[in-house]
Amino acid sequence: MKIALFATCIVDAMYPRVAHATVQILERLGHEVVFPAGQGCCAQMHVNSGYMADALPVVRNHVKTFTEADYDLAVAPSGSCVASLGHQQPMVARRGGDEGLAKDAEAVASRTYELAQLLTDVLGVTDSAAQLGSWFPHAVTYHPSCHGMRLLRLGDRQKDLLRSVGGIDFHELPDAEECCGFGGTFALKNADVSGAMAEAKIANVTASGASLCSGGDASCLMHLGGAMSRRGSTGADGTPLRTVHLAEILASTREEPLDVSGPLELSIPGGKATVRRRESADTATTAPASATQPASQPTTEEVSR
């Protein structure tokens, strides 16, 4: 199957290693991963802030890019952005008086999946260790992000994939359904409330007995990870409490383990994960995943330093 990677803004700019991990997982299952090069933001931030007119061209770009690209299904390592495609993009198009764009947006959204959704519902992955070779011998808890839980209704898909990772020491998170406090621009406009919510979530992560907190949305993990770092939070083993994306854990194997002793960085032979980058509607070249990043964005190697 040919699967298009929708990297999302946060992953593209801040956590390209999550994109690397997503590609590795899918290629390990025998699928070809392509990267539609014209992709950008899904417009969720614009919509949530009330800027509908500004959101329209952003939606139009996403729909055009993923309508013209050659692929079977698309995947994003973010429940929040996938939810935006189905719940917000058609609405933005209709508010702008473009019914054709709205229908195209619905068509694109209908074949775009959050990573755990794709792995579980489409590709039939039920045992991460047996089917993906996943190995991660660490104490981990799991935070279910709001959009994945309430809009996509992912249920236990992400958690079940984590539980079946080889060697993992999984800990349930108290009050897991409570928001971490990020909420996109909410964290900026309501920083005090957002910070207090993060503190409560971190207290629960600590109480879980885990040393790492995983999840499926890099934005929530960025919010929590930053708060953990600022307050000097430590896990049950006395090491700094940190966050790690679901994709990184699933991609970790005995042969290529995720190193949690320093900056969380997936050990990829040669520092490359291959995707096919579309240069135009009818041509494509093979490139390392980091090459799909705009020149102004940090690559995996730059983020790790």
WOCOR-V523923 format. One record per residue. N is the residue number from 0. RES is the residue in one letter. PSI is psi in degrees with one decimal (* if undefined). Layout:
N,RES,PSI + N,RES,PSI
//
This chain:
0,M,143.4 + 1,K,118.3 + 2,I,126.3 + 3,A,133.4 + 4,L,118.2 + 5,F,102.6 + 6,A,-34.8 + 7,T,154.0 + 8,C,-50.7 + 9,I,-44.8 + 10,V,-45.1 + 11,D,-43.5 + 12,A,-34.2 + 13,M,-32.6 + 14,Y,58.3 + 15,P,-20.8 + 16,R,-27.4 + 17,V,-37.1 + 18,A,-43.0 + 19,H,-47.1 + 20,A,-40.8 + 21,T,-44.3 + 22,V,-45.0 + 23,Q,-44.5 + 24,I,-48.0 + 25,L,-38.3 + 26,E,-32.4 + 27,R,-29.0 + 28,L,1.3 + 29,G,15.4 + 30,H,153.4 + 31,E,133.3 + 32,V,128.0 + 33,V,154.5 + 34,F,100.2 + 35,P,110.4 + 36,A,-19.0 + 37,G,1.1 + 38,Q,153.9 + 39,G,-135.2 + 40,C,155.9 + 41,C,-9.2 + 42,A,9.8 + 43,Q,-42.8 + 44,M,-41.1 + 45,H,-46.8 + 46,V,-46.2 + 47,N,-24.4 + 48,S,-1.6 + 49,G,8.8 + 50,Y,70.9 + 51,M,-40.7 + 52,A,-39.4 + 53,D,-27.5 + 54,A,-29.4 + 55,L,-51.1 + 56,P,-27.6 + 57,V,-44.1 + 58,V,-44.6 + 59,R,-40.1 + 60,N,-44.2 + 61,H,-46.3 + 62,V,-43.2 + 63,K,-47.1 + 64,T,-46.4 + 65,F,-9.4 + 66,T,-38.6 + 67,E,-22.8 + 68,A,152.9 + 69,D,105.8 + 70,Y,166.3 + 71,D,-51.2 + 72,L,158.9 + 73,A,154.2 + 74,V,146.7 + 75,A,137.5 + 76,P,48.6 + 77,S,112.3 + 78,G,-33.6 + 79,S,-47.4 + 80,C,-37.7 + 81,V,-40.5 + 82,A,-38.1 + 83,S,-37.8 + 84,L,-43.6 + 85,G,-32.9 + 86,H,-22.7 + 87,Q,-42.0 + 88,Q,-47.2 + 89,P,-37.5 + 90,M,-42.8 + 91,V,-43.7 + 92,A,-43.4 + 93,R,-37.4 + 94,R,-29.3 + 95,G,3.1 + 96,G,20.9 + 97,D,86.8 + 98,E,-34.0 + 99,G,-43.1 + 100,L,-39.3 + 101,A,-43.7 + 102,K,-38.6 + 103,D,-38.4 + 104,A,-40.7 + 105,E,-37.3 + 106,A,-43.0 + 107,V,-44.9 + 108,A,-34.2 + 109,S,-20.1 + 110,R,25.5 + 111,T,127.7 + 112,Y,146.8 + 113,E,151.8 + 114,L,-50.5 + 115,A,-35.1 + 116,Q,-50.0 + 117,L,-48.3 + 118,L,-43.3 + 119,T,-52.9 + 120,D,-31.8 + 121,V,-46.9 + 122,L,-4.5 + 123,G,29.0 + 124,V,118.5 + 125,T,-16.0 + 126,D,100.2 + 127,S,-39.3 + 128,A,-46.7 + 129,A,-39.4 + 130,Q,-27.6 + 131,L,-13.1 + 132,G,18.4 + 133,S,134.0 + 134,W,121.4 + 135,F,86.8 + 136,P,66.3 + 137,H,160.7 + 138,A,114.3 + 139,V,139.3 + 140,T,174.7 + 141,Y,128.5 + 142,H,116.8 + 143,P,114.7 + 144,S,151.5 + 145,C,-48.0 + 146,H,-40.4 + 147,G,-39.0 + 148,M,-43.1 + 149,R,-31.3 + 150,L,-47.5 + 151,L,-17.5 + 152,R,54.6 + 153,L,-19.6 + 154,G,-130.7 + 155,D,15.2 + 156,R,-51.3 + 157,Q,-44.2 + 158,K,-39.6 + 159,D,-37.8 + 160,L,-40.0 + 161,L,-44.4 + 162,R,-29.1 + 163,S,8.2 + 164,V,136.5 + 165,G,134.1 + 166,G,-7.0 + 167,I,145.0 + 168,D,91.1 + 169,F,134.0 + 170,H,131.8 + 171,E,143.3 + 172,L,122.0 + 173,P,141.8 + 174,D,44.6 + 175,A,-30.9 + 176,E,-7.7 + 177,E,142.1 + 178,C,148.3 + 179,C,-13.6 + 180,G,-0.8 + 181,F,-77.4 + 182,G,30.5 + 183,G,-122.8 + 184,T,-11.8 + 185,F,-38.5 + 186,A,-23.8 + 187,L,-44.0 + 188,K,-25.4 + 189,N,56.3 + 190,A,-39.4 + 191,D,-46.3 + 192,V,-44.4 + 193,S,-43.4 + 194,G,-39.9 + 195,A,-37.6 + 196,M,-38.4 + 197,A,-40.8 + 198,E,-42.4 + 199,A,-40.4 + 200,K,-42.3 + 201,I,-37.3 + 202,A,-37.9 + 203,N,-35.8 + 204,V,-44.1 + 205,T,-42.9 + 206,A,-24.0 + 207,S,-23.0 + 208,G,5.5 + 209,A,162.9 + 210,S,-9.1 + 211,L,141.7 + 212,C,122.9 + 213,S,166.5 + 214,G,177.9 + 215,G,2.7 + 216,D,117.3 + 217,A,-30.8 + 218,S,-44.7 + 219,C,-40.7 + 220,L,-34.7 + 221,M,-45.0 + 222,H,-49.4 + 223,L,-41.6 + 224,G,-39.4 + 225,G,-42.2 + 226,A,-39.1 + 227,M,-42.9 + 228,S,-43.3 + 229,R,-37.0 + 230,R,-0.7 + 231,G,36.7 + 232,S,142.0 + 233,T,150.9 + 234,G,-174.6 + 235,A,-26.0 + 236,D,5.5 + 237,G,-4.7 + 238,T,159.9 + 239,P,132.8 + 240,L,130.2 + 241,R,169.7 + 242,T,152.3 + 243,V,134.6 + 244,H,146.6 + 245,L,-44.8 + 246,A,-37.6 + 247,E,-38.3 + 248,I,-43.0 + 249,L,-31.9 + 250,A,-18.8 + 251,S,132.9 + 252,T,173.4 + 253,R,-38.9 + 254,E,-33.9 + 255,E,74.2 + 256,P,151.3 + 257,L,121.6 + 258,D,115.2 + 259,V,11.6 + 260,S,-19.1 + 261,G,-149.1 + 262,P,130.5 + 263,L,109.2 + 264,E,123.6 + 265,L,128.0 + 266,S,104.6 + 267,I,123.7 + 268,P,121.8 + 269,G,1.3 + 270,G,23.7 + 271,K,143.8 + 272,A,126.7 + 273,T,131.1 + 274,V,165.2 + 275,R,118.2 + 276,R,123.9 + 277,R,122.8 + 278,E,-28.7 + 279,S,-174.4 + 280,A,-22.6 + 281,D,11.1 + 282,T,152.8 + 283,A,149.5 + 284,T,153.9 + 285,T,133.8 + 286,A,154.5 + 287,P,150.6 + 288,A,-36.0 + 289,S,-22.8 + 290,A,-15.2 + 291,T,-5.7 + 292,Q,139.1 + 293,P,153.9 + 294,A,-28.5 + 295,S,-8.6 + 296,Q,148.9 + 297,P,142.1 + 298,T,175.2 + 299,T,-43.6 + 300,E,-37.7 + 301,E,-38.2 + 302,V,-33.7 + 303,S,-14.5 + 304,R,*
//
